[in-house]
Amino acid sequence: MMGFGMGGLGLIFMLLFWGVIIALAIWLLSSLFPRVKNMSSPPFTTQHDEPSQTPLEILQRRYARGEISKTEYEEMRQGLEA
């Protein structure tokens, strides 16, 4: 024989060994450095930020949700318009 060890079986084991090593390296790197999903947003912000609203729009939403009464809404609206 030509000295190839276990023949084709040795080649298969070598490929499996290096495949496992490469897979572990990829897994380790992906767990150490997770992907950033939205590259355009600054770090440490939530993905569910509402678009900027005027104070009057916020007041109208609070009134629509029933968080404030009609008199509170009217007083706050007049304060904002002044």
Backbone bond lengths (Angstrom), bond angles and torsions (degrees), N, CA, C in turn:
res aa  C-N    CA-C-N  psi(-1)  N-CA   C-N-CA  omega(-1)  CA-C   N-CA-C  phi
1 M - - - 1.439 - - 1.525 109.19 -
2 M 1.262 116.65 168.54 1.450 122.50 -172.06 1.529 113.27 -93.15
3 G 1.283 119.56 2.40 1.455 121.41 178.66 1.520 113.90 84.64
4 F 1.313 117.84 30.72 1.458 121.04 178.83 1.525 111.77 -89.11
5 G 1.279 118.98 17.39 1.458 121.94 177.63 1.507 111.39 70.56
6 M 1.334 115.73 -119.71 1.456 121.10 -176.75 1.533 111.80 -87.78
7 G 1.309 117.20 13.39 1.456 120.30 178.82 1.520 111.01 75.15
8 G 1.316 116.04 -138.46 1.466 122.04 -178.43 1.514 113.13 -65.48
9 L 1.338 115.98 -27.26 1.460 119.63 -179.17 1.534 111.35 -65.85
10 G 1.324 117.31 -37.03 1.465 121.44 177.56 1.517 111.75 -64.06
11 L 1.331 116.26 -38.13 1.466 121.02 177.88 1.524 110.70 -64.83
12 I 1.321 116.52 -41.92 1.469 120.84 179.17 1.521 110.59 -63.95
13 F 1.331 117.69 -44.20 1.464 120.43 178.53 1.525 111.57 -63.86
14 M 1.339 117.09 -38.16 1.457 120.12 178.98 1.528 110.37 -65.22
15 L 1.330 117.67 -42.86 1.462 121.03 178.58 1.527 111.16 -64.87
16 L 1.318 117.64 -41.95 1.463 121.23 176.69 1.532 111.41 -62.15
17 F 1.329 116.76 -43.57 1.461 121.31 179.59 1.527 110.69 -58.62
18 W 1.350 116.37 -51.00 1.467 118.95 -178.38 1.533 111.64 -69.52
19 G 1.316 117.86 -31.23 1.466 120.64 175.30 1.514 111.61 -62.87
20 V 1.338 116.30 -42.83 1.467 120.73 178.14 1.523 110.44 -65.89
21 I 1.329 117.89 -41.92 1.468 121.46 178.99 1.531 110.66 -61.42
22 I 1.328 117.30 -44.94 1.470 121.01 -179.88 1.521 110.68 -66.51
23 A 1.339 117.61 -41.67 1.463 120.92 178.61 1.527 111.24 -62.54
24 L 1.331 117.28 -41.50 1.466 120.31 177.31 1.520 111.47 -64.65
25 A 1.326 117.78 -38.77 1.465 121.04 178.76 1.523 110.42 -64.97
26 I 1.327 117.70 -42.51 1.470 120.94 178.22 1.520 110.55 -64.68
27 W 1.321 117.48 -44.23 1.466 120.83 178.27 1.520 111.30 -60.89
28 L 1.330 117.31 -44.03 1.458 121.73 -179.89 1.528 110.90 -62.80
29 L 1.328 117.02 -45.61 1.462 119.90 179.72 1.524 111.69 -66.04
30 S 1.321 118.02 -38.78 1.467 119.60 179.73 1.520 112.11 -69.87
31 S 1.323 118.15 -28.83 1.467 119.10 177.40 1.529 111.42 -80.98
32 L 1.325 117.00 -28.20 1.461 119.62 177.34 1.523 112.48 -78.00
33 F 1.326 117.18 -34.51 1.454 122.27 -177.34 1.524 109.83 -125.61
34 P 1.336 117.71 81.44 1.474 119.41 -178.67 1.526 110.46 -68.41
35 R 1.302 115.44 155.33 1.465 121.20 -179.82 1.512 110.84 -72.07
36 V 1.326 115.73 147.17 1.455 121.65 172.06 1.515 106.34 -94.29
37 K 1.331 117.03 124.90 1.456 120.16 -173.42 1.518 112.88 -75.36
38 N 1.321 117.76 -38.04 1.454 120.37 -177.51 1.515 108.63 -122.98
39 M 1.304 117.23 101.09 1.461 121.70 -175.40 1.526 112.03 -74.41
40 S 1.344 119.02 -18.72 1.462 120.04 -175.72 1.525 112.07 -81.59
41 S 1.328 118.70 -21.21 1.461 119.82 -178.20 1.525 109.98 -87.26
42 P 1.327 116.58 147.65 1.457 119.14 178.10 1.527 110.70 -67.55
43 P 1.329 117.98 157.24 1.462 119.90 -179.26 1.525 111.95 -66.41
44 F 1.313 115.21 158.59 1.457 123.92 175.92 1.523 112.53 64.83
45 T 1.307 118.38 31.88 1.455 121.22 172.75 1.515 108.24 -117.92
46 T 1.313 116.22 155.59 1.454 119.64 178.12 1.515 109.55 -83.31
47 Q 1.303 116.77 153.44 1.456 121.62 -179.51 1.524 111.61 -79.29
48 H 1.319 118.49 -13.66 1.451 121.70 -173.28 1.522 112.19 -107.13
49 D 1.319 117.77 30.10 1.453 120.12 176.85 1.519 109.20 -66.24
50 E 1.334 115.25 136.02 1.450 119.60 176.22 1.521 108.60 -76.60
51 P 1.310 117.18 151.12 1.456 118.45 176.68 1.526 109.58 -63.54
52 S 1.308 116.01 154.68 1.461 119.37 -176.20 1.519 109.71 -62.20
53 Q 1.317 114.65 137.03 1.463 121.79 -177.42 1.514 108.64 -125.87
54 T 1.296 114.93 154.52 1.453 119.56 175.41 1.521 108.35 -75.96
55 P 1.334 117.34 158.02 1.463 119.60 177.22 1.531 112.76 -58.61
56 L 1.333 116.80 -33.99 1.469 119.75 179.24 1.524 110.98 -66.67
57 E 1.333 117.17 -38.95 1.469 120.05 177.69 1.523 111.21 -65.57
58 I 1.311 116.68 -39.30 1.471 120.28 177.58 1.517 109.85 -63.80
59 L 1.335 116.40 -42.23 1.462 120.82 179.18 1.530 110.57 -63.13
60 Q 1.317 116.46 -42.42 1.468 119.99 178.95 1.530 111.27 -63.29
61 R 1.316 117.21 -39.86 1.470 120.08 177.77 1.531 111.20 -64.67
62 R 1.321 116.39 -41.79 1.469 119.36 179.27 1.529 111.02 -63.12
63 Y 1.332 116.68 -38.88 1.464 120.44 178.11 1.527 109.90 -68.25
64 A 1.318 116.95 -40.57 1.468 120.57 -179.60 1.521 111.30 -65.59
65 R 1.322 117.61 -33.38 1.468 121.06 178.56 1.524 112.40 -78.66
66 G 1.322 116.90 -11.46 1.465 120.46 -179.64 1.515 113.42 85.60
67 E 1.330 117.42 17.75 1.459 120.39 179.75 1.529 112.16 -75.07
68 I 1.328 115.96 -27.26 1.471 119.87 179.63 1.522 108.59 -130.64
69 S 1.322 115.25 157.25 1.467 120.24 -179.60 1.527 109.75 -83.65
70 K 1.339 115.28 173.03 1.460 120.29 -179.18 1.518 111.07 -64.54
71 T 1.325 117.57 -40.44 1.471 119.46 179.81 1.528 111.14 -65.95
72 E 1.320 116.87 -40.95 1.464 119.84 176.73 1.533 110.31 -62.74
73 Y 1.328 115.74 -40.96 1.462 120.02 179.32 1.528 110.65 -61.37
74 E 1.330 116.18 -47.51 1.472 120.32 -178.52 1.536 110.97 -62.61
75 E 1.325 116.86 -43.43 1.467 120.29 179.64 1.532 110.96 -62.44
76 M 1.320 116.20 -45.67 1.464 119.77 -178.69 1.534 111.31 -68.15
77 R 1.335 116.88 -36.77 1.462 120.18 179.05 1.521 110.75 -65.34
78 Q 1.344 116.29 -41.78 1.465 119.18 177.48 1.530 110.57 -65.09
79 G 1.317 117.27 -36.93 1.464 120.54 177.38 1.516 112.23 -64.62
80 L 1.325 116.45 -36.16 1.459 120.10 178.89 1.536 112.25 -73.43
81 E 1.306 116.70 -36.06 1.452 120.37 -178.72 1.524 112.81 -77.74
82 A 1.304 118.12 -17.27 1.460 120.51 -178.37 1.505 112.12 -75.77
